[in-house]
Structures are given as structure tokens and as C-alpha cells.
């Protein structure tokens, strides 16, 4: 009886574990490698000059493709009880994570200030064309909706340049807000 219970628990837990291929699809996307730069980059709103510098250095070092993504836990829709939301900025039209996000409506964001929201965030926001963040200091324009194949956490997928376009008021009034960078590349 105990052995059967242990086997059942083991099988159940393994059913929720990602395979190595799924972890690669989720974390690396179409790239060979990544380097989390959390310990060396803390990027304030309105400042993202380091993004192109990092990508350029990787290309100069022999990477055939280099992309820097920015992530923040601090960007949430302005609402009474905003959900925990993850913000990720990347060159989405280039499809950096093809087996992670599935475009369901609209298009990938391509201009600063444009975002795509995941189904989980869409359920909270409803069918909106835009929403504000940082107490109304900045407005993000929704251009599409995607399904995150690896999670149900509400996400904002922003076009490159969105973090750099955040207002001076946000940088001034939200002194603890930061983004961190991750370098993704092929080759080397």
C-alpha cells in the first residue's frame, strides 16, 4: 500500500516537471546560450543604453545573433488590486521564443510603448486598447494577445525601447523600480 502511494506521488509530481527540451524552449528560445546579467545590470526607467552596448559586445565577440531582453517585476497595470505581473522587453517581431508564446490576436509589438499581453493579463484587464502604469505616468498600447505555453502568470511583452521611453516622472517618483538584462546569443 505504501509503495503504491509513493509510486502515485512520484508519477503525479513528474507529470508537472518540464522535460529538458521544454526548459530549453522556455528559457533559451531560438538561442544557444544566455547569460543572466542581474548582478551587473540594474536599469532605471528611461535608461536602456546598456542594451545595445551588450548586444554589440556579444556580436563583436563572435556571436552570430545577440539579443538582450529586459525583465522587471515592477511594471503593473494601474488598478485597485493589480496582479503580480512580469514585464519582458524583447525584439518580439524576430520571434525570440517561438515555442513559448503563441500569438492569438493582433501582432507582435514593434514600436516603443507597444505591448502584447498574455491571456492571463487580458482576463484581468478585459479587451483594452491601452492601460497606464506607474500611477498614470506612462501609457502602454496593447497591440496583441498571446498565450504563454509555460505559465499562467500575467505578462506584459513590450517592444524594444519601451523601457527607455518611460517618463522622467516614473524615474523620479519610483526610485526603486528596476529592470535587469539577460543576454541571449547563438554561436561563439
C-alpha positions as CSV (number, residue, x, y, z in Angstrom):
1,X,0.0,0.0,0.0
2,X,2.8,2.4,0.9
3,X,4.7,1.6,-2.2
4,X,1.6,2.2,-4.4
5,X,1.1,5.6,-2.7
6,X,4.8,6.5,-3.3
7,X,4.6,5.5,-6.9
8,X,1.4,7.5,-7.4
9,X,3.0,10.6,-5.8
10,X,6.2,10.1,-8.0
11,X,4.1,9.8,-11.2
12,X,2.0,12.8,-10.3
13,X,5.0,15.0,-9.5
14,X,6.8,14.0,-12.7
15,X,3.7,14.9,-14.7
16,X,4.3,18.5,-13.7
17,X,8.0,18.5,-14.4
18,X,9.2,20.0,-17.6
19,X,11.3,17.9,-19.9
20,X,14.8,19.2,-20.8
21,X,13.6,20.2,-24.2
22,X,10.7,22.2,-22.7
23,X,13.1,24.0,-20.3
24,X,15.2,24.9,-23.4
25,X,12.2,26.2,-25.3
26,X,11.0,28.2,-22.3
27,X,14.4,29.7,-21.3
28,X,16.6,29.8,-24.4
29,X,14.0,30.1,-27.2
30,X,15.9,30.1,-30.5
31,X,19.3,30.8,-29.0
32,X,22.2,28.5,-27.9
33,X,23.1,30.4,-24.7
34,X,22.1,33.0,-22.3
35,X,23.7,35.0,-19.5
36,X,21.7,36.5,-16.7
37,X,23.1,39.9,-16.0
38,X,21.1,40.6,-12.9
39,X,24.2,41.1,-10.8
40,X,25.8,43.6,-13.2
41,X,22.8,45.5,-14.6
42,X,20.1,47.4,-12.8
43,X,18.5,49.6,-15.3
44,X,16.3,52.6,-14.3
45,X,13.2,53.6,-16.2
46,X,14.0,55.8,-19.1
47,X,17.6,54.4,-19.4
48,X,18.4,51.4,-21.5
49,X,21.6,52.4,-23.3
50,X,23.3,49.3,-22.0
51,X,21.0,47.1,-24.1
52,X,22.7,47.9,-27.4
53,X,26.1,48.0,-25.8
54,X,25.7,44.4,-24.5
55,X,24.4,43.1,-27.8
56,X,27.1,44.9,-29.8
57,X,29.8,43.4,-27.5
58,X,28.4,39.9,-28.0
59,X,28.4,40.3,-31.8
60,X,31.9,41.7,-31.6
61,X,32.9,38.6,-29.7
62,X,31.7,36.3,-32.4
63,X,28.0,35.7,-31.6
64,X,26.1,35.3,-34.8
65,X,22.9,36.6,-33.2
66,X,22.7,38.5,-29.9
67,X,19.6,39.8,-28.2
68,X,19.2,41.5,-24.9
69,X,15.9,41.1,-23.1
70,X,14.9,43.3,-20.1
71,X,12.8,42.0,-17.3
72,X,11.0,43.7,-14.4
73,X,8.7,42.7,-11.6
74,X,7.8,46.3,-11.0
75,X,5.5,47.1,-14.0
76,X,1.9,46.5,-13.2
77,X,-1.4,48.0,-14.6
78,X,-2.8,50.9,-12.7
79,X,-5.8,49.3,-10.9
80,X,-7.1,48.8,-7.4
81,X,-5.6,45.4,-7.0
82,X,-3.1,44.8,-9.8
83,X,-2.0,41.2,-10.3
84,X,1.7,40.2,-9.9
85,X,2.8,40.9,-13.5
86,X,6.1,40.1,-15.3
87,X,7.4,42.6,-17.8
88,X,9.7,41.4,-20.6
89,X,11.1,43.6,-23.3
90,X,12.5,42.0,-26.4
91,X,12.5,42.2,-30.2
92,X,9.2,40.3,-30.5
93,X,8.8,40.5,-34.3
94,X,12.0,38.5,-34.6
95,X,10.3,35.7,-32.6
96,X,13.0,35.1,-30.0
97,X,10.9,32.5,-28.1
98,X,8.9,30.7,-30.8
99,X,7.8,27.7,-28.7
100,X,6.9,29.7,-25.7
101,X,4.5,32.4,-26.8
102,X,1.7,31.8,-29.3
103,X,0.2,34.9,-30.9
104,X,-3.6,34.7,-30.6
105,X,-4.7,38.2,-31.6
106,X,-3.2,41.2,-33.2
107,X,0.5,41.5,-33.9
108,X,3.9,41.5,-32.1
109,X,4.8,44.9,-30.6
110,X,7.4,46.6,-32.6
111,X,7.5,50.3,-31.5
112,X,8.4,51.7,-28.1
113,X,5.3,51.9,-25.9
114,X,3.6,49.0,-27.7
115,X,2.9,45.8,-25.7
116,X,1.3,42.4,-26.1
117,X,-0.4,41.0,-23.1
118,X,-0.8,37.3,-22.2
119,X,-4.2,35.7,-21.9
120,X,-3.8,35.8,-18.1
121,X,-3.4,39.6,-18.1
122,X,-6.1,40.0,-20.7
123,X,-8.6,38.3,-18.4
124,X,-7.8,40.9,-15.7
125,X,-7.7,44.0,-18.0
126,X,-10.5,43.0,-20.4
127,X,-10.3,44.0,-24.1
128,X,-8.5,47.3,-23.7
129,X,-6.6,49.3,-26.3
130,X,-4.2,50.7,-23.7
131,X,-3.5,50.9,-20.0
132,X,-1.5,53.1,-17.7
133,X,1.4,52.1,-15.4
134,X,3.3,53.9,-12.6
135,X,0.3,55.9,-11.4
136,X,-0.6,57.2,-14.8
137,X,2.9,58.4,-15.7
138,X,3.1,56.1,-18.7
139,X,0.6,54.6,-21.1
140,X,1.2,51.2,-22.9
141,X,-0.7,50.5,-26.1
142,X,-1.9,46.9,-26.5
143,X,-1.3,45.6,-30.0
144,X,-1.9,41.9,-29.4
145,X,-2.6,39.0,-27.1
146,X,-0.6,35.8,-26.7
147,X,-0.8,32.5,-24.9
148,X,2.2,31.6,-22.6
149,X,2.6,27.9,-23.2
150,X,4.6,27.5,-20.0
151,X,2.7,29.5,-17.4
152,X,-0.4,31.4,-16.2
153,X,1.3,34.4,-14.7
154,X,0.1,37.7,-16.2
155,X,2.8,39.1,-18.5
156,X,3.5,42.3,-20.4
157,X,5.6,41.6,-23.5
158,X,7.0,45.0,-24.6
159,X,8.7,46.2,-27.8
160,X,12.3,47.1,-27.7
161,X,12.7,50.7,-26.5
162,X,9.7,50.7,-24.2
163,X,11.8,50.8,-21.0
164,X,13.9,53.6,-22.4
165,X,10.7,55.5,-23.3
166,X,9.3,55.5,-19.7
167,X,8.9,59.0,-18.4
168,X,11.1,61.1,-16.3
169,X,8.3,61.3,-13.8
170,X,8.4,57.5,-13.4
171,X,12.2,57.5,-12.9
172,X,11.8,60.3,-10.3
173,X,8.8,59.1,-8.4
174,X,9.5,55.4,-8.4
175,X,13.1,55.2,-7.2
176,X,13.2,51.5,-6.6
177,X,11.9,50.4,-10.0
178,X,14.5,48.5,-12.0
179,X,14.8,46.2,-14.9
180,X,17.5,43.6,-15.4
181,X,19.1,42.3,-18.6
182,X,19.7,38.9,-20.0
183,X,21.9,38.3,-23.0
184,X,20.8,35.6,-25.4
185,X,23.1,34.6,-28.3
186,X,23.9,32.0,-30.9
187,X,27.5,31.0,-31.8
188,X,30.8,31.6,-30.1
